[in-house]
């Protein structure tokens, strides 16, 4: 009878361990989902902020370039307007800002 009792106790311990492992796995998966969701929210906020900064900077730059272009034309003109030079630079910068290569998801 003692061998049977010992085997039953071993089986009970194994069952409790299996339950504990399943609970730990479920908890770990839940925490991973929460971490992924938080990372996604942080990235979305960062992209939104970068986009707002880009729009404001582009508007300010366009104003300044228009002023510089007007001054340059008044002083004798340029081969290519500053605005078109800056627009190419802005387009290249915008392409780099929206690039998803850095996104690990």
For each residue, the residues with C-beta under 8 A, 3 or more apart:
1: 4 5
2: 5 6
3: 6 7
4: 1 7 8
5: 1 2 8 9
6: 2 3 9 10
7: 3 4 10 11
8: 4 5 11 12
9: 5 6 12 13
10: 6 7 13 14
11: 7 8 14 15
12: 8 9 15 16
13: 9 10 16 17
14: 10 11 17 18
15: 11 12 18 19
16: 12 13 19 20
17: 13 14 20 21
18: 14 15 21 22
19: 15 16 22 23
20: 16 17 23 24
21: 17 18 24 25
22: 18 19 25 26
23: 19 20 26 27
24: 20 21 27 28
25: 21 22 28 29
26: 22 23 29 30
27: 23 24 30 31
28: 24 25 31 32
29: 25 26 32 33
30: 26 27 33 34
31: 27 28 34 35
32: 28 29 35 36
33: 29 30 36 37
34: 30 31 37 38
35: 31 32 38 39
36: 32 33 39 40 105
37: 33 34 40 41
38: 34 35 41 42
39: 35 36 42 43 105
40: 36 37 43 44 105
41: 37 38 44 45
42: 38 39 45 46
43: 39 40 46 47 103 105
44: 40 41 47 48
45: 41 42 48 49
46: 42 43 49 50
47: 43 44 50 51 98
48: 44 45 51 52
49: 45 46 52 53
50: 46 47 53 54 97
51: 47 48 54 55 97
52: 48 49 55 56
53: 49 50 56 57
54: 50 51 57 58 93 94 97
55: 51 52 58 59
56: 52 53 59 60
57: 53 54 60 61
58: 54 55 61 62 90
59: 55 56 62 63
60: 56 57 63 64
61: 57 58 64 65 86 90
62: 58 59 65 66 83 86
63: 59 60 66 67
64: 60 61 67 68
65: 61 62 68 69 82 83 86
66: 62 63 69 70 83
67: 63 64 70 71
68: 64 65 71 72 82
69: 65 66 72 73 78 81 82 83
70: 66 67 73 74
71: 67 68 74 75
72: 68 69 75 76 77 78 82
73: 69 70 76 77 78
74: 70 71
75: 71 72
76: 72 73
77: 72 73
78: 69 72 73 81 82
79:
80: 84 85
81: 69 78 84 85
82: 65 68 69 72 78 85 86
83: 62 65 66 69 86 87
84: 80 81 87 88
85: 80 81 82 88 89
86: 61 62 65 82 83 89 90
87: 83 84 90 91
88: 84 85 91 92
89: 85 86 92 93
90: 58 61 86 87 93 94
91: 87 88 94 95
92: 88 89 95 96
93: 54 89 90 96 97
94: 54 90 91 97 98
95: 91 92 98 99
96: 92 93 99
97: 50 51 54 93 94
98: 47 94 95
99: 95 96 102
100: 103
101:
102: 99
103: 43 100
104:
105: 36 39 40 43
